[in-house]
Amino acid sequence: MGIVIDQDECIGCESCVEICPEVFEMDEDGEKATVINPDATADCVDEAIETCPNEAISK
């Protein structure tokens, strides 16, 4: 399944994008984060999951 962001829970704080830009980016509207590399194994993914204020990221 890979890395997933619950779009209903994402508040667009951009913390995951700042921590792990090779896996996350903001959508076209700049309102929500999206996953650009769902199969990534980078160490920063776990940090992004832990940092998400709404716990919107899972893997």
Protein Blocks (a to p, Z undefined) as FASTA:
>chain_A
ZZcddfklpgolommmmmmmmlgccdfkopaccdfblmbcbfklmmmmmmmmnlpacZZ
